[in-house]
Amino acid sequence: MRKFEKRNLIYFINSRAISQIGDIMFDFANNTFLAGLNPTSLSLVAIYQSLESVIGVLFNLFGGVIADSFKRKKIIIGTNILCGITCIILSFISQEQCLVYAIVITNVILAFMSAFSGPSYKAFTKEIVKKDSIAQLNSLLETTSTVIKVTVPMIAIFLYNILGIHGVLLLDGCSFLIAALLIFFIVPVNEEVVTKEKMTISGVFNDLKIGFKYVYSHKPIFMIIVLSALVNFFLAAYNLLLPYSNQMFGEISDGLYGTFLTAEAIGGFIGAILSGFVNKSLSSKRLMFLLACSGLMLMLATPLYSMFHNVIILAFSPALFSLFLSIFNIQFFSIVQRDVDNEFLGRVFGIIFTVAILFMPVGTGVFSVVLDPNNTFNFFIIGISVTILSLVFNTLFKKYNVN
């Protein structure tokens, strides 16, 4: 990797890391504050969290169109600055009732901005490093993200106790501004999108229609998006069942849910590190192999429980599942960034994000009816479903000669 690419990589990773730290602190502070106002009701937190998903479904597709129509660097800088200013203004609201409404409205604004910056961030990756370095960049991003997910919640608790809701919000606003500043120093090394002089509503919908046609006419991309939707469908079942771990494996001591979450985080972290070594060669065959391995590792939970009844041994199942799934996700995004034409990359990621958001609640709804939380074979059922999914798509990729 050349010197200017390394410089871009450092700026980009640090920007994403600082922005993610701010997001976690923002959500933690707001969830804690809203939950503390009425400990007997879930309504405030439910409204706060659900609005974010609704905004994502409504605007991710349009965010993809914008990412393909304007300079992605400017979109990322602009959305970060607006988020930063919004959070800083929010931090100065002292009246409790006004603060509650302001927090919900601010979360809607941030979710709206995220719908536009998300596709731009993913598409911008292709512009800041050469094609053969994309997988390495994604691996480093995932490693950094995993470390932040594990460590920052503990720091957020400490900061919230010291600074309170207003101090954390002010800190969060500053984090967005720093993230924007770091992006400003990045110099794209590859072809940038052609900026449109003006945009109309009909033009946006027309560009969106062209994006859908592009996806449908490129069968490999279409199949990969369908695959991501189905993977998210089964992941919803896994996430739904995880809090019921103690019920599924009743003969093991309490605290299994926390143990599984820790094992999952460790597995994801190791997977992100290993991906830097295995992502040298991107292929659909390798992608399906990783997905199959993740399914097989989840299937292990039932026999491991039957044979050993040991917490540590049982925790290897979610850890290894997370490890292979982490590598799969990095390869998945790297293949999309490599194979999709730059002018359509934002729209493709907009479609992927929308599909992901839509299929997770669908999966949650379906499996909440189909599965019994006391069934020891739940993880086995999900694991075998994921494995079969990988075999089916491996056959389809061969049929259409997808590399």
Order of alpha helices (4+ residues) and beta strands (2+ residues): alpha-alpha-alpha-alpha-alpha-alpha-alpha-alpha-alpha-alpha-alpha-alpha-alpha-alpha
